[in-house]
Amino acid sequence: MNQSLIRKGGAILLVLVVIPFVIFAVPQAVGASNSYVVLSDSMSPSINAGDVVFVGDTSPNEIEEGDVITYERPDESQLITHRVIEVQSEGGETTFRTQGDANEEPDPNPIPAGNVIGVVMFHLPLLGHAISFAGSDLGIVFFVIVPAVGLVISELYDLYKDATAASVEGGGGE
């Protein structure tokens, strides 16, 4: 097979593998304001644990029943991604009743508009598993320490090879 074709194919494959991670790190590149790894199956089968959701800023006035939103649960710092099942107006303030697609019951409390991060624009399946692994202790060893040690060993080997070649070339005597 042609070497050039193999290199081009390898480069294309590398780009296709790297692009989802770049988009996760810089969600603004695809028009989203944030990206999050989904930790539970409460939205399955539409969004599963290990998927990454890309969330866009949306005015609370534009959020409708059926939209999937990411919000901060009141009085907690936990982010939740659930579907809006009802838009309510209480005392002039908009709130949202939400429910996970896999949950039998709606979430217990309405979500104030101020707690909404945004509407889910799209999601990438399974990417979150790799991102979670990369952030773990084992992932740091695998993606940072092992390559760094390999680079050091490679450089030391090259220095050793250059030193032994120089001593052979210049070491004949007179």
C-alpha positions in Angstrom: 0.0 0.0 0.0 1.2 3.5 -0.7 3.0 5.1 2.2 1.5 8.5 1.5 -2.0 7.1 1.6 -1.3 5.5 4.9 0.1 8.7 6.4 -2.9 10.7 5.1 -5.3 8.1 6.5 -3.5 8.2 9.9 -3.6 12.0 10.0 -7.3 12.0 9.2 -8.0 9.4 11.9 -5.9 11.4 14.4 -7.9 14.6 13.7 -11.2 12.7 14.0 -10.2 11.3 17.3 -8.8 14.6 18.7 -11.7 16.9 17.5 -14.3 15.7 20.0 -11.9 16.4 22.9 -11.0 19.9 21.5 -14.7 20.6 21.2 -15.3 19.5 24.8 -12.5 21.7 26.0 -13.6 24.7 23.9 -17.4 24.3 23.5 -17.6 27.9 22.1 -16.1 26.5 18.9 -19.5 24.9 18.1 -21.6 27.7 19.5 -22.1 26.2 23.0 -21.2 28.0 26.2 -20.5 25.0 28.3 -20.0 21.2 28.1 -20.5 18.7 30.8 -20.1 15.0 31.3 -23.4 13.3 32.2 -23.0 11.2 35.4 -26.3 9.3 35.6 -28.8 7.5 33.3 -31.7 9.7 34.4 -32.1 10.9 30.8 -31.6 7.5 29.1 -32.2 6.4 26.4 -31.8 9.9 24.9 -28.8 10.9 26.9 -26.8 8.3 28.8 -24.2 8.4 31.6 -20.8 9.0 30.0 -22.2 11.2 27.2 -21.1 14.8 27.0 -23.8 17.5 26.7 -23.1 20.8 25.0 -25.2 23.6 26.6 -26.0 26.9 25.0 -27.0 30.1 26.8 -30.7 30.6 26.3 -33.0 33.2 27.8 -35.4 31.7 30.2 -38.2 33.2 28.2 -37.2 31.1 25.2 -37.3 27.8 27.1 -40.3 25.6 26.2 -41.8 22.4 27.4 -39.8 19.5 25.9 -36.5 21.3 26.0 -33.6 19.6 27.8 -32.0 22.0 30.2 -28.9 21.9 32.5 -29.5 23.6 35.8 -28.0 24.0 39.2 -30.3 22.4 41.8 -31.4 25.0 44.3 -29.3 25.1 47.5 -26.8 22.6 46.0 -23.9 22.9 43.7 -25.0 19.8 41.7 -25.7 20.2 38.0 -28.6 18.3 36.6 -29.7 17.8 32.9 -33.4 17.0 32.6 -36.3 17.7 30.3 -38.7 20.6 30.9 -42.2 19.2 31.4 -43.9 22.4 32.3 -43.1 26.1 32.3 -44.7 27.9 35.2 -45.1 31.5 36.2 -45.3 32.1 40.0 -45.6 35.7 41.2 -44.1 37.0 38.0 -41.1 34.7 38.2 -40.6 31.8 35.7 -39.9 28.4 37.0 -39.5 25.0 35.3 -40.9 21.6 36.3 -38.4 19.0 35.1 -38.1 15.3 34.9 -35.5 12.8 33.7 -36.7 10.7 30.7 -35.9 7.6 32.7 -37.5 8.8 35.9 -41.1 7.8 36.8 -41.8 11.0 38.8 -41.1 14.7 38.1 -38.3 16.4 40.1 -39.7 17.4 43.5 -39.1 21.2 43.2 -39.6 23.7 40.4 -36.3 25.2 39.0 -36.1 29.0 39.2 -35.0 30.6 35.9 -31.9 31.9 37.6 -30.6 28.4 38.2 -30.8 27.4 34.5 -27.4 27.2 32.9 -28.8 26.7 29.4 -30.5 24.4 26.9 -28.7 21.2 25.7 -27.9 21.9 22.0 -26.5 18.4 21.3 -24.6 15.6 22.9 -21.7 13.2 22.0 -22.1 9.6 23.2 -19.4 7.9 25.3 -16.9 10.8 25.2 -17.4 11.5 28.9 -16.0 8.1 29.8 -12.6 9.0 28.2 -12.7 12.4 29.8 -13.5 11.0 33.2 -10.7 8.5 32.8 -8.2 11.2 31.7 -9.0 13.1 34.9 -8.5 10.1 37.2 -5.2 9.2 38.9 -4.7 6.2 36.5 -5.5 8.5 33.5 -2.9 11.0 34.6 -0.4 8.2 34.8 -1.4 6.9 31.4 -1.6 10.2 29.6 1.1 12.3 31.3 3.6 10.3 33.3 4.1 7.3 30.9 4.6 9.6 27.8 7.0 11.9 29.9 9.1 8.9 31.0 9.1 7.6 27.5 10.3 10.9 26.1 13.1 11.1 28.8 14.2 7.5 28.0 14.1 8.3 24.2 16.2 11.5 24.7 18.7 9.7 26.9 19.1 6.9 24.4 19.7 9.4 21.6 22.3 11.2 23.7 24.0 7.9 24.5 23.9 6.8 20.8 25.4 10.2 19.7 28.1 10.0 22.4 29.2 6.4 21.4 29.2 7.3 17.7 31.4 10.4 18.4 33.8 8.3 20.4 34.1 5.7 17.7 34.6 8.3 15.0 37.2 10.3 16.9 38.8 7.6 19.0 41.3 6.0 16.6 44.4 7.4 18.2 47.0 9.6 16.5 
